[in-house]
Amino acid sequence: MDKAYYKPGTRIKFRCIRCDVCCGTGPNVTITIYDLIRISKKLGVHPRAVLEQFMNVVIADVIPYITLGSDQWGRCVFLGFNQNGETYCRIYDARPYKCRVYPAQLGGLSEELKLDLKCPGVGEGEETEIASSKDVQILLDETKRHYEKILELVLTKKLEPLRALYEAIDNEYRMHKQQQK
């Protein structure tokens, strides 16, 4: 690849070769409460149950981060293997937006994307759109809203970080359920 940063919608040669570099080296994918709610809907359980069973929460200073959990080999807990040993995502249609835009990664809260050059599929196959503008915009918007909610609860309402996370999840889940009616 000739440059490190790209705009959403840029076409590059890329083909997922199902090597599990992206999903087999976790837990390192942080997710938002919105990702968590989509996953909980897919699994048919409350977001807190998903959080407890499939995620990790790391508190850094006063900010709680949710990361995808991993199995005993460090692979994403949602990484599955078919009968031929090929990998697949068990929650593909509800996967986090960071996973949707991979091998592109955010370069901050701008629309500039960085390619993960460790991904062996980069430079392979046909030209394809690396990340749609729509998916990148959703990722940016949800990331911003997620941290605004958490920081408001921690800094303004003075909640302990884990309690702030639970309250943000519960509030968002309640709003989601009301919208479903």
Kinemage of the C-alpha trace (Angstrom):
@kinemage 1
@onewidth
@group {chain A} dominant
@subgroup {mainchain}
@vectorlist {calphas} color= white
{ca met a 1} P 0.000 0.000 0.000
{ca asp a 2} L 1.324 3.398 -0.888
{ca lys a 3} L -0.183 5.494 1.914
{ca ala a 4} L -1.290 4.954 5.475
{ca tyr a 5} L -4.505 7.002 5.599
{ca tyr a 6} L -7.616 6.835 3.437
{ca lys a 7} L -11.052 8.421 3.192
{ca pro a 8} L -14.156 6.237 3.670
{ca gly a 9} L -15.301 4.688 0.418
{ca thr a 10} L -11.776 4.491 -1.018
{ca arg a 11} L -11.339 1.403 -3.149
{ca ile a 12} L -8.341 -0.826 -2.464
{ca lys a 13} L -7.428 -4.413 -3.181
{ca phe a 14} L -8.746 -6.455 -0.279
{ca arg a 15} L -10.032 -9.965 0.244
{ca cys a 16} L -10.754 -11.527 3.607
{ca ile a 17} L -8.810 -14.784 3.655
{ca arg a 18} L -10.384 -15.939 6.953
{ca cys a 19} L -7.015 -16.084 8.677
{ca asp a 20} L -8.335 -14.784 12.032
{ca val a 21} L -5.611 -12.129 12.442
{ca cys a 22} L -8.354 -9.601 13.194
{ca cys a 23} L -10.445 -11.812 15.477
{ca gly a 24} L -7.830 -14.181 16.820
{ca thr a 25} L -5.624 -11.715 18.666
{ca gly a 26} L -8.033 -10.179 21.204
{ca pro a 27} L -9.387 -8.980 23.415
{ca asn a 28} L -8.520 -5.639 21.913
{ca val a 29} L -11.714 -4.339 20.313
{ca thr a 30} L -13.477 -1.697 22.356
{ca ile a 31} L -17.179 -1.401 21.707
{ca thr a 32} L -19.928 1.085 22.509
{ca ile a 33} L -23.144 0.636 24.442
{ca tyr a 34} L -24.898 0.750 21.050
{ca asp a 35} L -22.847 -2.214 19.795
{ca leu a 36} L -23.652 -4.011 23.052
{ca ile a 37} L -27.392 -3.454 22.583
{ca arg a 38} L -27.286 -4.742 18.980
{ca ile a 39} L -25.420 -7.858 20.143
{ca ser a 40} L -27.880 -8.392 23.006
{ca lys a 41} L -30.796 -8.137 20.578
{ca lys a 42} L -29.132 -10.718 18.299
{ca leu a 43} L -28.584 -13.080 21.245
{ca gly a 44} L -32.008 -12.406 22.756
{ca val a 45} L -30.732 -11.454 26.204
{ca his a 46} L -30.391 -8.285 28.292
{ca pro a 47} L -27.263 -6.201 27.527
{ca arg a 48} L -25.976 -6.656 31.074
{ca ala a 49} L -26.056 -10.444 30.603
{ca val a 50} L -24.032 -10.041 27.393
{ca leu a 51} L -21.631 -7.732 29.217
{ca glu a 52} L -21.096 -10.240 32.022
{ca gln a 53} L -20.842 -13.332 29.837
{ca phe a 54} L -19.018 -12.150 26.705
{ca met a 55} L -17.253 -8.860 27.449
{ca asn a 56} L -14.534 -7.362 29.589
{ca val a 57} L -14.754 -3.990 31.288
{ca val a 58} L -11.520 -2.112 31.865
{ca ile a 59} L -11.490 1.028 33.994
{ca ala a 60} L -8.738 3.434 32.930
{ca asp a 61} L -8.669 6.386 35.317
{ca val a 62} L -12.385 7.233 35.387
{ca ile a 63} L -13.429 5.843 32.008
{ca pro a 64} L -14.928 2.364 31.659
{ca tyr a 65} L -14.071 0.646 28.380
{ca ile a 66} L -16.008 -2.368 27.098
{ca thr a 67} L -13.939 -4.863 25.114
{ca leu a 68} L -14.989 -8.024 23.350
{ca gly a 69} L -14.150 -11.040 25.463
{ca ser a 70} L -11.825 -13.809 24.392
{ca asp a 71} L -11.621 -17.565 24.655
{ca gln a 72} L -8.760 -19.468 26.301
{ca trp a 73} L -6.583 -18.931 23.195
{ca gly a 74} L -7.140 -15.168 23.072
{ca arg a 75} L -9.572 -15.278 20.146
{ca cys a 76} L -12.768 -13.245 20.043
{ca val a 77} L -15.511 -15.106 21.908
{ca phe a 78} L -17.762 -14.729 18.850
{ca leu a 79} L -15.247 -16.299 16.445
{ca gly a 80} L -16.569 -19.610 15.195
{ca phe a 81} L -15.108 -22.368 13.038
{ca asn a 82} L -17.107 -24.341 10.496
{ca gln a 83} L -16.577 -28.058 9.754
{ca asn a 84} L -13.788 -27.186 7.297
{ca gly a 85} L -11.958 -25.138 9.925
{ca glu a 86} L -12.843 -21.829 8.253
{ca thr a 87} L -13.570 -18.934 10.560
{ca tyr a 88} L -16.819 -17.014 10.747
{ca cys a 89} L -18.445 -14.486 13.060
{ca arg a 90} L -21.287 -15.862 15.169
{ca ile a 91} L -22.853 -12.392 15.422
{ca tyr a 92} L -21.969 -11.175 11.922
{ca asp a 93} L -25.130 -9.135 11.300
{ca ala a 94} L -24.815 -7.521 14.763
{ca arg a 95} L -21.020 -7.226 14.867
{ca pro a 96} L -19.552 -3.998 16.282
{ca tyr a 97} L -18.978 -1.139 13.865
{ca lys a 98} L -15.211 -1.347 14.452
{ca cys a 99} L -15.392 -4.865 13.031
{ca arg a 100} L -17.577 -3.733 10.110
{ca val a 101} L -14.993 -1.237 8.861
{ca tyr a 102} L -11.938 -3.498 9.362
{ca pro a 103} L -9.187 -3.586 7.973
{ca ala a 104} L -9.740 0.160 8.205
{ca gln a 105} L -9.374 1.706 11.637
{ca leu a 106} L -10.258 5.157 12.886
{ca gly a 107} L -7.405 7.614 13.094
{ca gly a 108} L -9.154 9.596 15.855
{ca leu a 109} L -12.573 11.218 15.659
{ca ser a 110} L -12.136 12.308 12.052
{ca glu a 111} L -13.180 10.449 8.939
{ca glu a 112} L -9.563 9.594 8.216
{ca leu a 113} L -9.002 5.835 8.190
{ca lys a 114} L -5.800 3.925 8.761
{ca leu a 115} L -5.324 0.498 7.227
{ca asp a 116} L -4.160 -2.363 9.411
{ca leu a 117} L -1.275 -3.541 7.263
{ca lys a 118} L -0.901 -6.655 9.459
{ca cys a 119} L -4.051 -7.957 7.775
{ca pro a 120} L -2.821 -10.367 5.075
{ca gly a 121} L -5.923 -9.672 2.968
{ca val a 122} L -4.861 -6.068 2.302
{ca gly a 123} L -3.483 -5.880 -1.236
{ca glu a 124} L -5.144 -9.173 -2.238
{ca gly a 125} L -8.146 -9.852 -4.469
{ca glu a 126} L -10.352 -7.377 -6.292
{ca glu a 127} L -10.678 -3.695 -5.559
{ca thr a 128} L -13.382 -3.074 -2.981
{ca glu a 129} L -14.606 -0.235 -0.798
{ca ile a 130} L -12.634 -0.481 2.453
{ca ala a 131} L -15.305 1.133 4.628
{ca ser a 132} L -18.519 2.807 3.595
{ca ser a 133} L -19.017 6.447 4.529
{ca lys a 134} L -22.265 5.414 6.246
{ca asp a 135} L -20.584 2.792 8.471
{ca val a 136} L -17.738 5.160 9.367
{ca gln a 137} L -20.205 7.930 10.223
{ca ile a 138} L -22.224 5.571 12.438
{ca leu a 139} L -19.016 4.441 14.170
{ca leu a 140} L -17.924 8.052 14.753
{ca asp a 141} L -21.358 9.207 15.954
{ca glu a 142} L -21.898 6.252 18.273
{ca thr a 143} L -18.384 6.473 19.709
{ca lys a 144} L -18.843 10.166 20.438
{ca arg a 145} L -22.312 9.701 22.001
{ca his a 146} L -21.089 6.718 24.045
{ca tyr a 147} L -18.238 8.638 25.680
{ca glu a 148} L -20.323 11.802 26.138
{ca lys a 149} L -22.914 9.791 28.088
{ca ile a 150} L -20.303 7.994 30.187
{ca leu a 151} L -18.320 11.147 30.952
{ca glu a 152} L -21.460 13.080 31.882
{ca leu a 153} L -22.388 10.377 34.375
{ca val a 154} L -18.865 10.167 35.811
{ca leu a 155} L -17.848 13.827 35.809
{ca thr a 156} L -21.161 15.652 36.258
{ca lys a 157} L -23.246 13.173 38.228
{ca lys a 158} L -20.144 11.879 40.050
{ca leu a 159} L -20.975 8.201 39.552
{ca glu a 160} L -18.325 5.539 40.012
{ca pro a 161} L -17.166 4.440 36.497
{ca leu a 162} L -18.702 0.950 36.534
{ca arg a 163} L -21.990 2.269 37.912
{ca ala a 164} L -21.966 4.972 35.210
{ca leu a 165} L -21.508 2.298 32.557
{ca tyr a 166} L -24.408 0.235 33.927
{ca glu a 167} L -26.640 3.302 34.086
{ca ala a 168} L -25.748 4.306 30.511
{ca ile a 169} L -26.490 0.760 29.305
{ca asp a 170} L -29.793 0.605 31.183
{ca asn a 171} L -30.901 4.054 29.957
{ca glu a 172} L -30.042 3.296 26.339
{ca tyr a 173} L -31.629 -0.154 26.499
{ca arg a 174} L -34.817 1.325 27.965
{ca met a 175} L -34.951 3.887 25.117
{ca his a 176} L -34.308 1.128 22.579
{ca lys a 177} L -37.161 -0.979 24.001
{ca gln a 178} L -39.538 2.011 23.910
{ca gln a 179} L -38.679 2.640 20.250
{ca gln a 180} L -39.519 -0.994 19.488
{ca lys a 181} L -43.124 -0.521 20.708
